[in-house]
Amino acid sequence: MKLLHRTSALSFYMIHTGFQNFKTRIAEELSATSGVNLDDIVDDDTLHVLYRNGESPEFVAASIGCGYED
């Protein structure tokens, strides 16, 4: 029988704060360049996949914001 490894509270905190920083950087970039609210167009599940894949916040913001240029 395989033992399940528990994620320590510190590990969970680091993962969560890393994602929150990633999301905040994207939101700031979008609001500065195109005035788009991140929460209105992309959900956290989609952003989490991009975060886990190692995409940069700048790339994600540019990809999201390209359809919203004035």
C-alpha positions as a Markdown table, in Angstrom:
| # | Residue | x | y | z |
|---|---|---|---|---|
| 1 | Met | 0.0 | 0.0 | 0.0 |
| 2 | Lys | 1.3 | 3.4 | -1.0 |
| 3 | Leu | 1.6 | 6.0 | 1.6 |
| 4 | Leu | 0.2 | 9.4 | 0.8 |
| 5 | His | 2.5 | 12.4 | 1.3 |
| 6 | Arg | 1.0 | 15.3 | 3.0 |
| 7 | Thr | 1.8 | 18.8 | 1.7 |
| 8 | Ser | 3.2 | 20.7 | 4.6 |
| 9 | Ala | 1.5 | 24.0 | 5.5 |
| 10 | Leu | 4.6 | 25.9 | 4.5 |
| 11 | Ser | 4.6 | 24.2 | 1.0 |
| 12 | Phe | 0.9 | 25.0 | 0.5 |
| 13 | Tyr | 1.5 | 28.6 | 1.6 |
| 14 | Met | 4.4 | 29.0 | -0.8 |
| 15 | Ile | 2.4 | 27.5 | -3.7 |
| 16 | His | -0.6 | 29.7 | -2.9 |
| 17 | Thr | 1.3 | 32.9 | -2.5 |
| 18 | Gly | 3.3 | 32.2 | -5.7 |
| 19 | Phe | 0.0 | 31.9 | -7.6 |
| 20 | Gln | -1.5 | 35.0 | -6.0 |
| 21 | Asn | 1.6 | 37.0 | -7.0 |
| 22 | Phe | 1.4 | 35.6 | -10.5 |
| 23 | Lys | -2.3 | 36.6 | -10.7 |
| 24 | Thr | -1.6 | 40.1 | -9.3 |
| 25 | Arg | 1.1 | 40.8 | -11.8 |
| 26 | Ile | -1.1 | 39.8 | -14.7 |
| 27 | Ala | -4.0 | 41.9 | -13.3 |
| 28 | Glu | -1.7 | 45.0 | -12.9 |
| 29 | Glu | -0.3 | 44.6 | -16.4 |
| 30 | Leu | -3.8 | 44.3 | -17.9 |
| 31 | Ser | -5.2 | 47.2 | -16.1 |
| 32 | Ala | -2.2 | 49.4 | -17.0 |
| 33 | Thr | -2.1 | 48.5 | -20.7 |
| 34 | Ser | -5.7 | 47.8 | -21.7 |
| 35 | Gly | -7.9 | 48.7 | -18.8 |
| 36 | Val | -9.3 | 45.1 | -18.6 |
| 37 | Asn | -10.3 | 43.5 | -15.4 |
| 38 | Leu | -8.7 | 40.1 | -15.1 |
| 39 | Asp | -11.5 | 38.5 | -13.1 |
| 40 | Asp | -14.0 | 39.4 | -15.8 |
| 41 | Ile | -12.3 | 37.4 | -18.5 |
| 42 | Val | -10.3 | 34.5 | -17.1 |
| 43 | Asp | -11.0 | 32.2 | -14.2 |
| 44 | Asp | -8.5 | 31.0 | -11.6 |
| 45 | Asp | -8.5 | 27.4 | -12.9 |
| 46 | Thr | -7.2 | 28.5 | -16.3 |
| 47 | Leu | -4.6 | 30.8 | -14.7 |
| 48 | His | -3.5 | 28.0 | -12.4 |
| 49 | Val | -2.8 | 25.8 | -15.4 |
| 50 | Leu | -0.7 | 28.5 | -16.9 |
| 51 | Tyr | 1.1 | 29.1 | -13.6 |
| 52 | Arg | 1.9 | 25.4 | -13.2 |
| 53 | Asn | 3.2 | 25.3 | -16.8 |
| 54 | Gly | 5.7 | 28.1 | -16.0 |
| 55 | Glu | 4.3 | 30.8 | -18.2 |
| 56 | Ser | 5.5 | 34.3 | -17.4 |
| 57 | Pro | 3.0 | 36.8 | -16.2 |
| 58 | Glu | 4.0 | 39.2 | -18.9 |
| 59 | Phe | 3.4 | 36.6 | -21.6 |
| 60 | Val | 0.0 | 35.7 | -20.2 |
| 61 | Ala | -1.0 | 39.3 | -19.8 |
| 62 | Ala | 0.0 | 40.0 | -23.4 |
| 63 | Ser | -1.9 | 37.0 | -24.7 |
| 64 | Ile | -5.0 | 38.0 | -22.8 |
| 65 | Gly | -4.8 | 41.7 | -23.5 |
| 66 | Cys | -4.2 | 41.3 | -27.3 |
| 67 | Gly | -7.9 | 41.0 | -28.0 |
| 68 | Tyr | -8.7 | 44.0 | -25.9 |
| 69 | Glu | -6.4 | 46.7 | -27.5 |
| 70 | Asp | -8.0 | 50.0 | -28.3 |
